[in-house]
């Protein structure tokens, strides 16, 4: 299994586990200092935001997050930047 396939499988597995947990009770996940997250963590976070329901996902970052981060979140359509 290649590194990319392993990464995708791991992301899918983690999102599926969160989805299963959300079936029995709503989830709230709070992540602090998201400006330091690596690409794999970001992939899991975005995957969960898109596919896990019900989910309240709170991401805390420095006052001026990178524009790419905001673009990724706004593509979901159910996000709010406070």
C-alpha positions in Angstrom: 0.0 0.0 0.0 1.4 3.4 -1.0 1.8 6.2 1.4 -1.0 8.2 -0.2 -3.4 5.2 -0.1 -2.5 4.6 3.5 -3.2 8.3 4.4 -6.6 8.3 2.6 -7.6 5.0 4.3 -6.6 6.4 7.7 -8.6 9.6 7.1 -11.6 7.6 5.9 -11.4 5.2 8.9 -11.2 8.1 11.5 -14.1 9.9 9.8 -16.1 6.7 9.8 -15.4 6.2 13.5 -16.6 9.7 14.3 -19.7 9.1 12.1 -20.5 6.0 14.1 -20.1 7.8 17.4 -22.4 10.6 16.1 -25.2 8.1 15.4 -25.7 7.5 19.1 -25.3 11.0 20.4 -24.4 14.5 18.9 -20.7 15.2 19.0 -18.8 18.3 19.9 -15.1 18.5 19.1 -12.9 21.4 20.1 -9.5 21.8 18.5 -7.1 24.6 19.7 -4.2 26.1 17.9 -5.3 24.7 14.6 -2.7 26.9 12.8 -0.2 24.2 13.9 -2.1 21.2 12.5 -0.4 19.1 9.8 -2.0 18.2 6.5 -3.2 14.8 7.8 -4.9 16.3 10.8 -6.5 19.0 8.6 -7.7 16.2 6.2 -9.4 14.4 9.1 -10.9 17.7 10.4 -12.3 18.7 7.0 -13.6 15.1 6.4 -15.4 15.1 9.7 -16.9 18.6 9.0 -18.2 17.4 5.7 -19.5 13.9 6.6 -20.2 13.7 10.3 -23.6 14.7 11.5 -24.7 15.9 14.1 -21.3 17.6 14.8 -20.4 20.9 16.4 -16.8 21.5 15.4 -15.0 24.4 17.2 -11.6 25.4 15.7 -9.6 27.9 17.7 -6.8 29.7 15.9 -4.7 32.9 16.1 -6.5 36.1 15.3 -5.4 36.1 11.6 -5.6 32.5 10.3 -4.2 31.7 6.9 -6.6 32.5 4.0 -6.3 28.9 2.7 -7.7 27.6 6.1 -10.7 29.9 5.8 -11.3 29.0 2.2 -11.3 25.3 3.1 -13.8 25.9 5.9 -16.1 28.2 3.8 -16.3 25.5 1.1 -18.2 23.4 3.6 -21.1 25.9 3.6 -22.1 25.4 7.2 -19.2 27.2 8.9 -19.0 30.6 10.6 -15.9 32.7 11.2 -16.2 34.6 14.4 
